[in-house]
Amino acid sequence: MDRSRYQKYILAVAAFAFLLALPSSAFQANAGKQKGGPKAGDVKTNPVDKQRYVWIPPGTIETGCSVGDKECFEDESPRRKITLTNGFWLGETEVTQTAWSILVNYNPSIFQSPDRPVEMTTWEDANFFCSEIGGRLPTEAEWEYAARAGSATARYGNIDEVAWYWNNSDFKSHPVRQKKPNAWGLYDMLGNVVEWTHTWYTVQLNQETINPAGPATAEYKSLRGGGFWDNPNLIRFSYRRRFETGDYDYNIGFRCVSP
């Protein structure tokens, strides 16, 4: 091997060794730039239900009773830091009655109107719908992470500006997108209708910290967000509710994660 070829070989080996020494985050950051992936708040439309979905980036937050929140219940503690390693597309709004009618030939809702969220849906109903659009229900951790959108407080704004609830709803659901969205552009994460999650409910928050999925089975499913029938103390990020999978109520709806 002549000197010039030998020098090129040594330089190539050194460059490769340098790349191996970089932290994995450097590779991830470069990969993200090269792929031109979605950014927080980007929006796309699911071709099946025609609803808009917002990109929720991966990240880390503290879930559970917000710092300074004096209205928390026992099952909102302890606070726990969790990390979601994968981003996901979450419904910009709760599934509307218009979207529901694309896949289901009956409307179970008490308060019928095309732009209002579908309600009176069981967990099985919600799970079926999300599966039919190629998606799924969000986990409880994904729901709170997306709802907070970086907020450490109990709500993402003045309650009357962001949520339909007992004091302002006239005891009925309302069309989606009427209140202010959170920092990632999601509407009605608090109020309007309570939302099913994919996660089985446990009294203590699950101990998983990386992509927590909850127990494999239990008696109840977790719901989040509070609804139009609820008092202000239930319209908070960390408030948790539980129902059996076959239960339904005019205060309960859902939103999906889209592929």
Helices and strands as residue ranges (DSSP letters): H 3-21, H 24-35, E 43-45, E 52-56, E 59-63, G 74-76, E 80-84, E 88-91, H 97-103, H 123-132, H 140-148, H 159-162, E 194-200, E 221-224, G 232-234, E 240-243, E 252-253, E 257-258
